[in-house]
């Protein structure tokens, strides 16, 4: 999760919403990304979408069933759906997203075999989000 936090801080420095993500497969980071929605002028350029694409390219396939996604914020419905289509093995997220997180809608959006853990480094991840939006107001 520390590597995902590094990505989130990179996003913050680029004036992107500070969400970072990494995908680990067989104890190796195979992909890392952060939000690029402002940079790419693309509402789908969330950190999770970027890192899933990168990991699938690296592995040469569309399934991530042996992988873990670490992300600093609870995925939205779009990103949770992408995790489901990729058959992600495990999802670990830091801070919950009380406004747009997928759990507001349904826990069953993810693939039924995906293991989920929440709260790892939630305080620093949440503080980074608060700091970012405080600077916007």
FILUMVO-52355 format. One line per 4 residues: for each residue x negated, y negated, z of N, C-alpha, C, CB. Coordinates in steps of 0.2 Angstrom, whole numbers, plus 5000, padded with zeros to 4 digits. Glycine has a CB too. Layout:
REM residues N
X,Y,Z,X,Y,Z,X,Y,Z,X,Y,Z; ...
REM end
This chain:
REM residues 137
4996,5006,5000,5000,5000,5000,4996,4994,5000,5005,5000,5006; 4990,4994,5003,4985,4988,5003,4984,4986,4995,4979,4990,5006; 4983,4991,4991,4982,4989,4984,4988,4986,4981,4980,4996,4980; 4994,4988,4983,5000,4985,4980,5000,4978,4983,5006,4989,4982
4998,4977,4989,4998,4970,4992,4993,4966,4988,4996,4970,5000; 4987,4968,4986,4983,4964,4982,4986,4962,4976,4976,4969,4980; 4990,4967,4973,4993,4965,4966,4999,4959,4968,4997,4971,4963; 5002,4960,4974,5007,4955,4976,5004,4948,4977,5011,4957,4982
4998,4948,4980,4994,4942,4981,4992,4939,4974,4988,4943,4985; 4990,4943,4969,4989,4941,4962,4995,4937,4959,4986,4947,4958; 5000,4940,4960,5007,4938,4957,5008,4931,4960,5013,4942,4958; 5007,4930,4967,5008,4924,4971,5004,4919,4968,5007,4925,4978
4997,4920,4967,4993,4915,4964,4995,4913,4957,4986,4918,4964; 4998,4917,4953,5001,4916,4946,5008,4912,4946,5001,4922,4942; 5010,4911,4952,5017,4908,4953,5022,4913,4951,5017,4901,4949; 5021,4919,4952,5026,4924,4950,5029,4927,4957,5023,4931,4946
5035,4929,4957,5037,4932,4963,5032,4937,4966,5045,4935,4963; 5030,4937,4972,5024,4941,4974,5026,4948,4976,5021,4938,4980; 5027,4952,4970,5028,4959,4971,5023,4963,4967,5035,4962,4968; 5020,4968,4971,5014,4972,4968,5016,4979,4968,5008,4970,4971
5013,4983,4964,5014,4990,4964,5008,4994,4961,5020,4992,4959; 5007,5000,4964,5002,5005,4961,5006,5012,4961,4996,5005,4966; 5003,5016,4956,5005,5023,4956,4999,5027,4957,5009,5024,4949; 5000,5032,4962,4995,5036,4963,4997,5043,4961,4993,5036,4971
4992,5047,4958,4993,5054,4956,4987,5058,4958,4994,5054,4948; 4988,5063,4961,4983,5067,4964,4977,5063,4967,4980,5071,4958; 4979,5059,4972,4975,5055,4976,4971,5050,4972,4970,5060,4979; 4973,5048,4966,4969,5043,4962,4974,5038,4960,4966,5046,4956
4973,5031,4960,4977,5026,4957,4976,5026,4950,4975,5019,4960; 4982,5027,4947,4982,5028,4939,4985,5022,4936,4985,5034,4937; 4988,5018,4940,4991,5012,4937,4992,5006,4942,4998,5013,4933; 4992,5000,4941,4993,4995,4945,4996,4989,4941,4986,4992,4949
5000,4985,4945,5004,4980,4941,5007,4975,4946,5009,4982,4936; 5009,4969,4944,5013,4964,4948,5018,4961,4943,5008,4959,4951; 5022,4958,4946,5028,4954,4943,5025,4950,4937,5032,4950,4947; 5028,4950,4931,5026,4946,4926,5032,4943,4922,5022,4950,4921
5037,4942,4926,5043,4939,4923,5042,4932,4920,5049,4939,4928; 5039,4928,4924,5038,4921,4922,5032,4921,4916,5035,4917,4928; 5027,4924,4917,5022,4925,4912,5024,4927,4905,5016,4929,4914; 5028,4932,4905,5030,4935,4899,5037,4933,4897,5031,4943,4900
5040,4928,4901,5047,4926,4900,5052,4932,4899,5047,4921,4894; 5051,4937,4903,5055,4943,4902,5058,4945,4909,5050,4949,4899; 5064,4945,4909,5068,4947,4916,5066,4954,4918,5075,4946,4916; 5064,4958,4913,5063,4966,4915,5056,4967,4917,5065,4970,4909
5052,4962,4917,5044,4963,4918,5043,4963,4926,5040,4957,4915; 5047,4967,4929,5046,4968,4936,5039,4972,4937,5052,4971,4940; 5036,4972,4943,5030,4976,4944,5031,4983,4943,5028,4975,4952; 5037,4986,4946,5038,4993,4945,5039,4995,4937,5045,4995,4948
5042,4991,4933,5043,4993,4926,5036,4993,4923,5048,4987,4923; 5032,4988,4925,5025,4987,4922,5021,4993,4924,5022,4981,4924; 5021,4995,4930,5017,5001,4933,5019,5007,4930,5017,5000,4940; 5026,5008,4929,5028,5015,4927,5026,5015,4919,5036,5015,4927
5027,5010,4915,5024,5010,4909,5017,5012,4908,5026,5004,4905; 5013,5009,4912,5006,5010,4912,5004,5017,4914,5002,5005,4917; 5007,5020,4920,5006,5027,4922,5008,5032,4917,5010,5028,4929; 5014,5031,4914,5016,5036,4908,5011,5036,4903,5023,5034,4906
5009,5030,4901,5004,5029,4895,4997,5033,4898,5002,5022,4894; 4995,5032,4904,4989,5035,4906,4990,5043,4906,4988,5033,4913; 4996,5045,4908,4997,5052,4909,4999,5056,4902,5002,5054,4914; 5001,5051,4897,5003,5054,4891,5010,5058,4891,4998,5059,4888
5014,5056,4896,5020,5059,4896,5025,5054,4900,5020,5065,4900; 5032,5056,4900,5037,5051,4903,5039,5053,4910,5043,5051,4898; 5036,5058,4913,5038,5060,4919,5032,5059,4924,5040,5068,4919; 5034,5057,4930,5030,5055,4936,5031,5059,4942,5030,5047,4937
5033,5065,4941,5036,5069,4946,5030,5071,4951,5039,5076,4944; 5024,5071,4949,5018,5072,4954,5015,5066,4956,5013,5076,4950; 5019,5060,4956,5016,5053,4957,5020,5050,4963,5016,5049,4951; 5016,5045,4966,5019,5041,4971,5018,5034,4969,5016,5042,4978
5024,5030,4969,5024,5023,4968,5024,5020,4975,5031,5021,4964; 5019,5015,4976,5019,5011,4981,5021,5004,4979,5012,5011,4985; 5026,5001,4982,5028,4994,4980,5030,4990,4986,5034,4995,4975; 5028,4983,4985,5029,4979,4991,5036,4977,4993,5024,4973,4990
5040,4978,4988,5047,4976,4990,5052,4982,4987,5049,4970,4986; 5057,4983,4991,5062,4988,4989,5064,4987,4981,5068,4988,4993; 5064,4992,4977,5066,4991,4970,5073,4989,4969,5064,4997,4966; 5074,4985,4964,5081,4983,4962,5084,4989,4958,5081,4977,4957
5090,4988,4957,5094,4994,4953,5090,4996,4947,5101,4992,4952; 5088,4991,4943,5085,4992,4936,5079,4996,4937,5083,4986,4933; 5075,4994,4942,5068,4998,4944,5069,5005,4947,5064,4994,4948; 5074,5005,4951,5076,5012,4954,5079,5017,4948,5082,5011,4959
5082,5014,4944,5085,5018,4938,5079,5020,4934,5089,5014,4933; 5074,5016,4933,5068,5018,4929,5064,5023,4933,5063,5012,4928; 5064,5023,4939,5061,5028,4943,5064,5035,4943,5060,5026,4951; 5071,5034,4942,5075,5040,4941,5073,5044,4934,5082,5039,4942
5073,5040,4929,5072,5042,4922,5065,5045,4922,5073,5037,4917; 5060,5042,4926,5053,5045,4926,5053,5051,4931,5048,5039,4928; 5058,5053,4934,5058,5058,4939,5052,5057,4944,5057,5065,4936; 5052,5051,4947,5046,5049,4951,5046,5054,4957,5047,5042,4954
5041,5057,4959,5040,5061,4965,5041,5058,4972,5033,5065,4965; 5038,5052,4973,5039,5049,4979,5039,5041,4978,5033,5051,4984; 5043,5038,4982,5043,5031,4982,5042,5028,4989,5050,5028,4980; 5037,5024,4990,5035,5021,4996,5036,5013,4995,5028,5023,4999
5040,5010,4999,5041,5003,4998,5040,4999,5005,5047,5000,4995; 5037,4993,5005,5036,4989,5011,5042,4986,5014,5030,4984,5010; 5044,4980,5011,5050,4976,5014,5056,4978,5010,5048,4969,5013; 5061,4978,5014,5068,4979,5011,5070,4973,5007,5073,4981,5016
5074,4973,5002,5077,4968,4999,5085,4967,5000,5076,4968,4991; 5086,4963,5005,5093,4963,5007,5098,4959,5002,5094,4959,5013; 5095,4956,4997,5099,4953,4992,5100,4957,4985,5096,4946,4990; 5095,4961,4983,5095,4964,4977,5092,4971,4977,5091,4960,4972
5091,4974,4983,5088,4981,4983,5093,4986,4981,5086,4982,4990; 5090,4992,4978,5095,4997,4976,5099,5000,4981,5091,5002,4973; 5097,5000,4988,5101,5003,4993,5107,5000,4995,5096,5004,4999; 5108,4993,4992,5114,4990,4993,5119,4993,4989,5113,4982,4991
5118,4996,4984,5122,4999,4979,5123,5007,4980,5120,4998,4972; 5118,5010,4980,5118,5018,4981,5111,5020,4982,5122,5021,4975; 5110,5025,4987,5104,5028,4988,5103,5034,4982,5103,5032,4994; 5108,5036,4979,5108,5041,4974,5106,5039,4967,5115,5044,4974
5104,5032,4966,5101,5030,4960,5095,5034,4958,5100,5022,4960; 5091,5035,4963,5084,5039,4962,5086,5046,4960,5080,5038,4968; 5081,5049,4957,5081,5056,4955,5082,5060,4962,5074,5058,4952; 5086,5065,4962,5087,5069,4968,5081,5072,4972,5092,5074,4967
5076,5073,4968,5070,5076,4971,5065,5070,4974,5066,5080,4966; 5066,5064,4972,5062,5059,4974,5062,5058,4982,5064,5052,4971; 5056,5058,4985,5056,5057,4992,5055,5049,4993,5050,5061,4995; 5058,5047,4998,5058,5039,4999,5055,5038,5007,5064,5036,4998
5050,5033,5007,5048,5030,5013,5048,5023,5013,5041,5033,5015; 5050,5020,5018,5051,5012,5018,5048,5010,5025,5058,5010,5018; 5045,5003,5024,5043,5000,5030,5035,4999,5030,5045,5003,5036; 5031,5003,5026,5024,5003,5027,5022,4996,5025,5021,5008,5022
5019,4992,5029,5016,4985,5028,5022,4980,5027,5011,4985,5023; 5028,4982,5030,5034,4977,5028,5033,4970,5031,5040,4980,5032; 5030,4969,5037,5029,4963,5039,5025,4958,5035,5026,4963,5046; 5018,4960,5033,5015,4956,5028,5018,4955,5021,5008,4959,5027
5021,4960,5019,5025,4960,5012,5030,4955,5013,5027,4967,5010; 5034,4955,5018,5040,4951,5019,5038,4944,5020,5044,4953,5025; 5032,4943,5024,5029,4936,5025,5027,4933,5018,5024,4936,5030; 5024,4937,5014,5022,4934,5008,5028,4932,5004,5018,4940,5004
5033,4935,5004,5039,4933,5000,5042,4927,5003,5045,4939,5000; 5042,4926,5010,5045,4920,5013,5040,4914,5012,5045,4921,5021; 5034,4915,5012,5029,4910,5010,5030,4907,5003,5022,4912,5011; 5031,4912,4998,5032,4910,4991,5038,4906,4990,5033,4917,4987
5044,4908,4993,5050,4905,4992,5051,4898,4996,5056,4909,4994; 5047,4898,5002,5047,4892,5006,5043,4886,5002,5043,4893,5012; 5038,4888,4998,5035,4884,4993,5039,4881,4987,5029,4887,4991; 5045,4885,4986,5049,4883,4981,5055,4878,4983,5052,4889,4978
5056,4878,4989,5062,4874,4992,5060,4867,4994,5065,4877,4998
REM end
